[in-house]
Amino acid sequence: MILSEFGKNRSLAPDCVEAQDLVKKWQAYITSNYYTCTKEILSCLGQMYVGDERFTQYIDQYGAGTAAFMTAAIEIYIR
C-alpha cells in the first residue's frame, strides 16, 4: 500500500525524487480507484491530512509524522 511507503520514507526530504514519486503514485491511486484527482484536489487532501486529527491518526499509524510528510511532499508536487 502506498501509505506504508510514505511511512517508510517519512525521514526523507519532501522534495526528493523518491518522495515526489510517491505523491505521483498516490495521485494516480486516487484517480484509478475513486475520482480524478487534480492537483487542486490533491492539495486540499494534503491539508486535510494534517488539519483533521482523524486523518492524521489514521495516516500516522504508518509512523509518526507520516501525515505531515505527505502534506509537505504534496505541497511541493503541486507547484
ZAMARGU-4260 file (C-alpha; in steps of 0.2 Angstrom, whole numbers, plus 5000, padded with zeros to 4 digits):
<rodrens>
0) 5000/5000/5000 | 5006/5017/4996 | 5003/5024/5013 | 5015/5012/5020 | 5028/5018/5008
5) 5026/5035/5014 | 5028/5029/5031 | 5044/5020/5027 | 5051/5035/5019 | 5045/5049/5030
10) 5063/5053/5035 | 5067/5059/5018 | 5066/5077/5012 | 5049/5080/5005 | 5056/5087/4989
15) 5067/5072/4985 | 5064/5062/4969 | 5058/5047/4980 | 5045/5057/4989 | 5039/5066/4974
20) 5037/5049/4965 | 5026/5043/4980 | 5015/5058/4978 | 5013/5055/4959 | 5009/5037/4964
25) 4996/5042/4977 | 4988/5054/4965 | 4987/5040/4952 | 4980/5028/4965 | 4966/5040/4970
30) 4962/5043/4952 | 4961/5025/4947 | 4951/5020/4962 | 4940/5035/4967 | 4939/5050/4956
35) 4950/5061/4945 | 4962/5068/4957 | 4968/5085/4951 | 4982/5095/4959 | 4969/5106/4967
40) 4960/5091/4975 | 4977/5084/4980 | 4982/5100/4988 | 4965/5100/4998 | 4968/5082/5003
45) 4985/5086/5009 | 4979/5100/5020 | 4965/5088/5027 | 4979/5075/5032 | 4986/5087/5045
50) 4971/5098/5048 | 4959/5084/5053 | 4965/5074/5068 | 4956/5058/5061 | 4966/5058/5045
55) 4982/5062/5055 | 4979/5047/5067 | 4975/5036/5053 | 4990/5040/5042 | 5002/5041/5056
60) 4998/5023/5060 | 5012/5020/5047 | 5024/5030/5058 | 5023/5046/5067 | 5024/5061/5056
65) 5019/5052/5040 | 5004/5064/5038 | 5015/5079/5039 | 5027/5072/5027 | 5014/5068/5014
70) 5007/5086/5016 | 5024/5093/5014 | 5028/5082/4999 | 5011/5086/4991 | 5013/5105/4993
75) 5030/5104/4983 | 5022/5092/4970 | 5008/5104/4966 | 5019/5119/4962
</rodrens>
